[in-house]
Amino acid sequence: MTIKVINEQQNLQEVMQVLFTHLEPSKVMKFWAACKLGEGDYLQLKEKLFSQDNVDSLYEKIQAYQNIE
């Protein structure tokens, strides 16, 4: 049996993406602050999370999210 060990940073990024997909950003940020996950390079994380987005795509995501509620 082999075990795949993943990088802690990669795991954190994947978890944050799941949270951003299912929760509103303010709740994710409150959770992040409560867990003291603010360490590290925010700009690097932001680039990885939103590298495929532009203003228009982010606007569409925001509109879609707001229409769910």
Secondary structure, DSSP 4 states (H G I P E B T S, - for coil): ---PPPPHHHHHHHHHHHHHHHS-HHHHHHHHHHTT---S-HHHHHHHHHTT--HHHHHHHHHHHHHH-
